[in-house]
Amino acid sequence: MTTLSAALHPLSPVEKDALVTAWHDVERLLHHTVNKFVKKHGGDYEEYMSIARVAFMQVFYTYKNKKGA
């Protein structure tokens, strides 16, 4: 998981643009996936979307774009 200090560092304009672009790429997928999960298992849609948003931000801050495994 990301640390609080890593999550709070200011984004450069390039990083901010990458974040916005990545979010727009996955937002519909997250809504669709959470909606299907709630219909099948029940629960609070907004709570699950909050978890999905936090997970997205953790992945955004920890992803290292390297070739190979």
KACOR-V897144 format. One record per residue. N is the residue number from 1. RES is the residue in one letter. SS is DSSP state (A for helix, B for strand, O for the rest). PSI is psi in whole degrees, 0 to 359 (none if undefined). D_FIRST is the distance of its C-alpha to the first C-alpha in Angstrom with 2 decimals. Layout:
BEGIN
N & RES & SS & PSI & D_FIRST
N & RES & SS & PSI & D_FIRST
END
This chain:
BEGIN
1 & M & O & 156 & 0.00
2 & T & O & 151 & 3.75
3 & T & O & 162 & 6.48
4 & L & A & 319 & 9.41
5 & S & A & 322 & 11.66
6 & A & A & 323 & 10.03
7 & A & A & 338 & 10.01
8 & L & A & 357 & 13.57
9 & H & O & 141 & 15.16
10 & P & O & 143 & 18.15
11 & L & O & 142 & 18.38
12 & S & O & 164 & 21.40
13 & P & A & 324 & 23.81
14 & V & A & 316 & 22.90
15 & E & A & 319 & 19.14
16 & K & A & 317 & 20.14
17 & D & A & 319 & 22.53
18 & A & A & 320 & 20.05
19 & L & A & 313 & 17.67
20 & V & A & 316 & 20.74
21 & T & A & 314 & 22.05
22 & A & A & 318 & 18.97
23 & W & A & 314 & 18.77
24 & H & A & 329 & 22.51
25 & D & A & 326 & 22.18
26 & V & A & 351 & 19.89
27 & E & A & 310 & 20.92
28 & R & A & 321 & 23.94
29 & L & A & 316 & 22.19
30 & L & A & 314 & 19.63
31 & H & A & 315 & 22.61
32 & H & A & 314 & 24.63
33 & T & A & 315 & 22.13
34 & V & A & 319 & 21.40
35 & N & A & 314 & 25.17
36 & K & A & 320 & 26.06
37 & F & A & 316 & 23.70
38 & V & A & 319 & 25.24
39 & K & A & 324 & 28.71
40 & K & A & 319 & 28.24
41 & H & A & 349 & 26.33
42 & G & O & 181 & 26.88
43 & G & O & 182 & 24.60
44 & D & O & 115 & 23.78
45 & Y & A & 312 & 23.22
46 & E & A & 324 & 21.77
47 & E & A & 315 & 19.24
48 & Y & A & 324 & 18.04
49 & M & A & 324 & 18.10
50 & S & A & 317 & 15.95
51 & I & A & 318 & 13.27
52 & A & A & 320 & 13.89
53 & R & A & 317 & 13.74
54 & V & A & 316 & 10.34
55 & A & A & 319 & 9.10
56 & F & A & 314 & 11.33
57 & M & A & 322 & 10.08
58 & Q & A & 316 & 6.42
59 & V & A & 319 & 8.46
60 & F & A & 317 & 11.01
61 & Y & A & 340 & 9.29
62 & T & A & 348 & 7.87
63 & Y & O & 130 & 11.04
64 & K & O & 117 & 13.65
65 & N & O & 85 & 17.12
66 & K & O & 148 & 18.94
67 & K & O & 146 & 21.78
68 & G & O & 180 & 21.72
69 & A & O & none & 19.21
END
